[in-house]
Amino acid sequence: MDSQSRGDKIYVNSVEVPTLKVARAVGVDRRTVNETIRTMSIDREIKVIFSKLESCGPSLRAAAKGWGWESLR
C-alpha cells in the first residue's frame, strides 16, 4: 500500500484521505496536518522517504486469541 501526499492532499493508494480526518485521528489541528504536507512536499528527502511508506495491512493479532491462535507482536 502506497501512502503519499500530492499537493495539499493525502492518499493511501488511490484513495484520498481528508486532512481533517487525519487531524482528528492524531489529535492535532487541521492546519498542522496541512503545514506538515506542505513541508513534506518542499523537502525532497522527506518526500521520498514518506512516499515509500507501506501499510503492514490488516492485523489478526486482536482476533487471534478468540480463534485459539497465537500471534507474534
C-alpha positions in Angstrom: 0.0 0.0 0.0 1.5 3.3 -1.0 0.8 6.3 1.1 1.8 9.8 -0.1 0.8 13.4 -0.4 0.1 15.1 -3.7 -0.2 18.9 -3.4 -2.3 19.5 -0.4 -4.0 16.1 -0.2 -3.1 12.8 1.3 -3.6 9.5 -0.5 -3.4 5.8 0.5 -3.0 4.0 -2.8 -5.5 6.0 -4.9 -7.9 6.8 -2.1 -7.8 10.4 -0.8 -7.8 10.8 2.9 -9.3 14.1 4.2 -6.8 16.2 6.2 -9.5 16.9 8.8 -9.9 13.1 9.4 -6.1 12.7 9.8 -6.0 15.7 12.2 -8.8 14.2 14.3 -7.2 10.8 14.3 -3.8 12.1 15.6 -5.3 14.8 17.9 -4.0 17.9 16.1 -5.5 20.9 14.3 -6.2 20.5 10.6 -3.7 23.4 9.9 -0.9 21.3 11.5 -1.6 18.5 9.0 -1.8 20.9 6.1 1.5 22.5 7.1 3.1 19.1 7.5 2.0 18.2 4.0 3.4 21.4 2.7 6.8 20.9 4.4 7.0 17.3 3.1 6.3 18.5 -0.4 9.1 21.1 -0.2 11.8 18.8 1.3 12.7 16.3 -1.3 14.5 13.9 1.1 11.4 13.8 3.4 9.1 13.5 0.5 11.0 10.5 -0.9 11.0 8.7 2.5 7.3 9.2 3.3 6.2 8.4 -0.3 7.8 4.9 0.1 5.9 4.0 3.4 3.7 1.0 3.1 1.0 -0.3 5.3 1.5 -3.5 7.2 -2.0 -4.5 6.2 -4.7 -5.8 8.5 -3.7 -7.4 11.7 -5.3 -10.5 13.2 -3.4 -10.1 16.5 -6.6 -9.0 18.4 -8.8 -11.6 16.8 -6.2 -14.5 17.1 -7.0 -15.2 20.8 -10.7 -15.6 20.0 -9.9 -18.3 17.5 -7.4 -20.0 19.8 -4.4 -18.9 17.8 -1.2 -17.3 18.9 0.3 -14.3 17.1 3.7 -12.6 17.0 3.9 -9.0 18.1 
